Amino acid sequence: MVKKEVSRIRNRCKRREVHAKVKAEKKKVKKSERTKRQREALELGDEAPPKQVPRTLENTREVDETIVQPDDLEVVADEAEDEFQPYFSGKETPKILITTRPRPSRELFHFVGDLMQVIPNAFFYPRKSFEVKAICKHAEEGGFTHVFILSEKYKACNGLLVSHLPCGPTVFFKVSNVTPGAKIAHHGQPTAHVPELILNNFNTRLGHRVGRFLGSFFPHAPEFRGRQVVTFHNQRDFLFVRHHRYVFDEKKAKSVPEINNPKKIKSAGDGSKAIAAGGIRARLQELGPRFTLKLRWLQEGTFDTKFGEYEWLHKRKEMDTTRRRFHL
């Protein structure tokens, strides 16, 4: 029955019943077609038709000339001499100063605490009435390499300004979907170990630039004993930030009951009863916090909105003309 015909049924109970029946029939047909394709793939083997890939915004994105190829020697040479190379080579250890807007709320303090558990060697200083330029100057004198300034709206963090010292660049992210670690179900407690870092899906020149900026927040000598990992996953220019711990569960070997489950017994060559093999199962335990970043602008040098020169500035009306255009 066509959807329009179902909607014409005036009795609500009857309409709901017919709709459920039509939905079940479609599900049954879809399952049978999937089973048929799987059976044909097993029978044909290598000659089976290729698996159909669904159309998504990612695989139908606009062609971008700035997408970096793995064998691009020019990009490799540029990154070997940029501002962030000392952090990736281990010659310099990042030291982060975190502050907030003037008169922050209690919720923003909680987010600062979570952020300090994610990023090693981070220190919090109250903003008071200091301007951003003065904060950057004092941070440089104190040996800090980065300054984080968090803003908020309606008691929720909505912006992150990061300035790399002493020569920049400076970046501003819009922050959204903040979930504190304490509100994540079955969350773990982070330790002081240096985490591993995963930068995923930064494909363009701008994406490489932003990815290396994010990578400069962390020492590149992870302590694998802590089994902690921080992930920056780029999807459609939204950067999803997650903090996890690897957990390894040992599966105990169990003997298969001979009488109760005769179908599950696998005979060995010598006629003895088969034993279910044990092993180790790996899983992820989220530590928190979780939040999302959206790049708004990237500026050369330290923070200077009056005379600073922008490397990239998001102009919504000019750039967001199609859903299939991505910049990172």
C-alpha positions in Angstrom: 0.0 0.0 0.0 1.3 3.4 -1.0 2.1 5.9 1.7 -0.6 8.4 0.4 -3.3 5.7 0.6 -2.3 4.9 4.3 -2.6 8.6 5.2 -6.1 8.7 3.8 -7.4 6.2 6.4 -9.4 8.4 8.8 -9.5 6.0 11.7 -6.4 6.5 13.7 -6.1 3.0 15.2 -6.7 1.4 11.8 -4.2 3.8 10.2 -1.5 2.9 12.8 -2.2 -0.8 12.3 -1.9 -0.6 8.5 1.2 1.6 8.7 2.9 -1.0 11.0 2.0 -3.8 8.6 3.4 -1.9 5.6 6.6 -1.1 7.5 7.0 -4.8 8.5 6.6 -5.9 4.9 9.3 -3.4 3.7 11.6 -4.6 6.4 11.1 -8.2 5.4 11.7 -7.5 1.7 14.9 -5.5 2.5 16.2 -8.4 4.7 15.5 -11.0 2.0 17.3 -8.9 -0.6 20.3 -8.5 1.7 20.4 -12.2 2.3 20.2 -12.9 -1.4 23.1 -10.5 -2.1 25.2 -12.1 0.6 24.5 -15.6 -0.8 25.4 -14.5 -4.3 28.6 -12.9 -3.1 29.6 -16.2 -1.4 28.8 -18.3 -4.5 30.6 -15.9 -7.0 33.6 -15.2 -4.8 36.0 -12.8 -6.6 33.5 -12.4 -9.5 30.9 -11.0 -7.2 29.7 -7.4 -8.1 31.2 -4.7 -6.0 29.4 -3.7 -2.8 27.2 -0.6 -3.3 28.5 2.4 -1.4 25.8 4.8 -0.1 26.0 8.4 -1.3 27.1 10.7 1.6 28.2 14.4 1.8 31.7 13.2 2.4 32.1 11.1 -0.7 30.3 13.6 -2.9 32.1 16.7 -1.6 33.2 19.4 -4.0 36.7 19.0 -5.5 39.2 21.0 -3.5 42.5 21.8 -5.1 44.1 22.2 -1.6 43.7 18.6 -0.6 47.1 17.3 0.4 48.4 14.1 -1.1 50.5 11.7 1.0 53.5 12.1 -1.4 53.4 15.9 -1.5 57.0 16.8 -0.8 56.3 20.5 -0.7 53.9 20.2 2.2 56.3 17.9 4.0 59.1 20.5 3.6 56.8 23.3 4.8 55.7 21.4 7.9 59.3 20.5 8.8 60.0 24.3 9.2 56.8 25.6 10.7 56.1 27.0 14.2 54.9 23.6 15.5 57.8 21.4 14.4 59.7 21.7 17.8 56.7 20.1 19.5 56.4 17.2 17.1 60.1 16.5 17.2 60.2 16.6 21.0 62.6 19.5 21.2 60.1 21.6 23.1 57.4 20.7 25.6 54.1 22.7 25.5 53.1 24.7 28.6 49.5 25.9 28.5 48.0 28.9 30.4 44.2 28.6 30.7 42.0 31.5 31.6 38.4 32.6 31.1 36.3 35.7 30.4 35.9 38.1 33.3 33.5 36.9 36.0 33.0 33.3 34.8 30.2 31.1 36.0 30.7 27.9 38.1 29.9 25.8 35.0 32.8 27.3 33.1 35.1 26.5 36.0 34.0 22.9 35.8 34.9 22.8 32.1 38.3 24.3 32.8 38.9 21.5 35.3 38.0 18.9 32.8 40.2 20.5 30.2 43.2 20.5 32.5 42.8 16.8 32.9 42.9 16.3 29.2 45.9 18.5 28.4 49.1 17.8 30.3 51.1 20.7 31.7 48.2 23.1 31.8 47.8 25.8 34.4 44.8 28.0 35.3 45.1 31.7 36.1 42.1 33.9 37.0 41.3 36.5 34.2 40.4 39.4 36.6 40.4 42.5 34.4 43.4 41.9 32.2 43.2 42.4 28.5 44.1 39.6 26.1 47.3 41.3 24.9 48.5 41.8 28.4 47.8 38.1 29.2 49.8 37.0 26.2 52.7 39.2 27.2 52.8 38.0 30.8 52.4 34.4 29.6 55.4 34.7 27.3 57.5 36.1 30.1 56.4 33.1 32.3 57.6 30.6 29.7 54.2 29.5 28.5 53.8 28.4 24.8 50.0 28.7 24.5 47.3 30.8 26.0 43.7 29.4 26.1 40.9 31.9 26.7 37.4 30.5 27.2 34.2 32.4 26.7 30.6 31.5 27.6 27.0 32.3 27.0 24.1 31.2 29.2 26.6 29.5 31.6 27.9 27.2 28.8 31.2 27.5 27.0 30.7 28.8 23.5 34.2 30.0 22.4 37.9 29.1 22.6 40.7 31.5 21.7 44.1 30.0 21.4 47.3 32.0 20.9 50.6 30.4 20.2 53.6 32.2 21.8 55.7 34.1 21.0 55.0 34.6 17.3 51.5 33.1 16.7 49.4 32.0 15.0 46.1 32.7 16.9 42.9 30.7 16.3 39.3 31.0 17.4 36.9 28.1 17.7 33.2 28.1 18.4 32.5 25.5 21.1 29.3 23.6 21.3 27.7 20.4 22.8 29.9 20.4 25.9 29.3 17.4 28.2 31.3 17.3 31.4 33.0 14.1 32.3 30.9 13.7 35.4 27.7 13.5 33.3 28.9 10.8 31.0 27.5 7.4 31.8 30.1 4.8 33.1 32.9 7.3 32.7 36.4 6.6 34.0 38.8 8.8 36.0 41.7 10.2 34.0 45.3 9.8 35.3 48.3 12.0 35.0 49.8 10.0 32.1 50.6 11.7 28.9 47.9 10.6 26.4 48.2 9.4 22.8 46.9 11.8 20.2 44.8 11.0 17.2 44.2 13.7 14.5 41.7 12.2 12.1 40.5 13.4 8.7 42.4 16.7 8.3 42.9 16.6 4.5 43.4 20.1 3.1 46.3 22.5 3.6 44.2 24.5 6.1 43.2 21.2 7.7 46.9 20.2 8.1 47.6 23.6 9.6 44.8 23.4 12.1 45.7 19.8 12.9 49.3 20.6 13.7 48.1 23.5 15.8 45.9 21.1 17.8 48.8 18.7 18.0 51.1 21.3 19.5 49.0 21.3 22.7 50.3 17.8 23.7 53.8 16.4 24.4 54.6 13.8 21.7 56.0 11.2 24.1 52.8 9.3 25.1 53.0 7.2 28.2 51.4 4.0 26.9 51.1 2.5 30.4 48.2 5.0 31.0 46.3 3.7 28.0 44.8 7.1 27.4 44.0 8.7 24.1 42.7 12.1 23.0 40.9 12.2 19.6 40.3 15.2 17.3 37.9 13.8 14.6 37.1 16.2 11.7 33.7 15.5 10.1 32.2 18.1 7.8 34.4 20.8 9.4 33.2 20.0 12.9 36.0 18.8 15.2 34.7 16.2 17.7 36.9 16.0 20.8 36.9 12.8 22.8 39.0 11.5 25.7 39.2 7.7 26.2 41.1 4.9 27.9 41.8 1.5 26.4 40.5 -1.3 28.6 41.5 -4.9 28.1 39.1 -7.5 29.5 40.3 -11.1 29.8 37.7 -13.6 28.6 37.9 -16.8 30.7 37.9 -20.1 29.0 34.7 -22.0 29.6 34.1 -25.7 29.2 31.1 -26.7 27.1 28.5 -28.8 29.0 28.2 -32.2 27.3 24.7 -33.0 28.2 22.9 -29.7 28.4 24.2 -28.3 25.1 25.0 -31.2 22.8 24.8 -29.0 19.7 27.6 -26.7 20.9 30.1 -29.6 21.4 32.8 -29.6 18.8 34.6 -32.9 18.6 38.3 -32.9 18.7 40.4 -35.3 16.7 41.1 -37.6 19.7 37.5 -37.8 20.7 37.8 -35.4 23.7 35.4 -32.6 24.5 36.1 -29.2 22.9 36.8 -26.2 25.2 35.7 -22.7 24.4 38.9 -20.7 23.8 39.6 -17.7 26.0 41.1 -14.4 24.9 41.4 -10.7 25.5 38.7 -8.2 24.4 39.6 -4.5 24.0 37.1 -1.7 24.5 37.1 2.0 25.1 36.0 3.7 28.3 35.2 7.4 27.9 36.8 9.7 30.4 35.4 13.1 29.3 34.8 15.8 28.7 33.3 15.7 25.2 32.7 18.8 23.1 32.7 20.1 19.5 34.9 22.7 17.9 34.1 24.8 14.7 36.9 26.9 13.2 36.0 30.6 12.8 39.3 32.3 12.0 43.0 31.8 11.9 45.3 34.8 12.3 49.0 35.4 11.9 50.9 36.4 15.0 49.4 36.8 18.4 46.0 38.2 19.2 45.4 41.5 17.3 41.9 42.2 15.9 42.8 45.7 14.8 46.0 45.2 12.8 46.3 41.4 12.6 46.3 39.7 9.3 44.0 36.7 8.8 45.3 33.5 7.2 41.7 32.2 7.0 38.4 33.8 8.0 35.0 32.0 7.8 32.6 34.2 5.8 29.3 32.3 5.9 27.5 34.0 3.0 30.4 33.6 0.6 31.6 30.1 1.7 28.6 28.2 2.8 26.8 28.2 -0.6 26.6 24.4 -0.7 26.5 21.6 1.9 29.1 19.7 0.0 31.9 22.2 0.4 34.3 21.6 3.3 37.4 23.5 4.2 39.4 21.2 6.5 
